[in-house]
């Protein structure tokens, strides 16, 4: 299975100033597979260490963190003779041994010749009090569910992706039905690697849904296992409210939809826990698209999305038969799935900051506002071919952006100030923007 992150790992490997790397991401987005596959294909040896339930390794790292002592222990555990330049050392579920996380500082300072990648699904919430995090001594890579680009390749249709990236819009429009079908499949299947692999092999939507339900059940178990007991009920209520939040024409997250009379302070820890686990994407409102946009954030107004469109459809109870009903899948929950899809693609783009904008009076709203280098670009999302664009016109007249993007099921076309980009053509978005940078 192709993952774009493999290229980033190769850049890390080739960097003469390489430091230990931590891969961040929610459970079951493919971190372990990615590390092992990268080691298998790019190194002579792999020393794989899983710290979950591993008393030997927890004892090893509870003692002296002298590098050669650690290497001797790792050699024995991995049954591998570690050689600095041709061995990839993998620390998996590293949050289970906080001292192993601390040791990355000493590897960076005293033994930079070793190639180390670490991962932990709950790094943001499971660190023990007093743990010394190696700030400035490690680099990070964020891993998300598969993007639509990666899904197309997993389906064995790379030529279709290449065509999108070439931006041959006349030819692309001739295959619109095929692209639309792939998009519907992706919105239902999502990007969790197990679900994508199963669908690519057997095209069984019922199997996909069972996999997604297992993933959701595993997340629920994590709530009980790792979160503070008093916070667990609020985490569950907040998590289960996301489909209803996205189905409303709200300008921001409404705590009253979690529980009648709920207040923000009651759910701050629950939201932080879900965010730290990578299970939700919190998108803040900006009051104006100034530079830097973070200076204009309204921290009291935000929208909350899940990490994956397939998991959103599963949590919402969307049935597979909906796929057979034309474009109805793109109109479920008043476009919630479509917004989730667009955000998921934006999140997969490295160094892309994402916000949303609404007028202070609440009369206009642009679904997403992205910062790419020095350019701030509004992105309006339409679930169908209804192209009324009142809000983005208000934004255009007020702030005079160089370009505006509207993504919908309509064909590509460029007007004086507006580019209509088909939803299935989002893989071409950064290439289009590059022309203006």
Secondary structure, DSSP 8 states (H G I E B T S, - for coil): ---THHHHHHHHHH-TT---EEEE--TTSSHHHHHHHHHHHH-SEEEEEE-TT-HHHHHHHHS---HHHHHHHHHHHHTS---TTTEEEEEESGGG-HHHHHHHHHHHHH-TTSEEEEE-TTHHHH--TT----TTT-EEEE--S--HHHHHHHTT-HHHHHHHHHT-HHHHHHTHHHHHHHHHHHHHH-S-HHHHHHHHHH--HHHHHHHHHHHHHHHHHHHHHHS-HHHHHHHHHHHHHHHHHHHS--SS--GGGTSTT--HHHHHHHHHHHHHTTSEEEEEEESS--SSGGGGEEEEEEEEEES-HHHHHHHHT--GGGGGSTTGGGTGGGGHHHHHHHHHHHHTSTT-EEEEEE-TTSS-EEEEEEEETTEEEEEEE-SSS----HHHHHHHHHH--S-EEEEESS--EE-SSEEEEEGGGGGGHHHHHHTT-
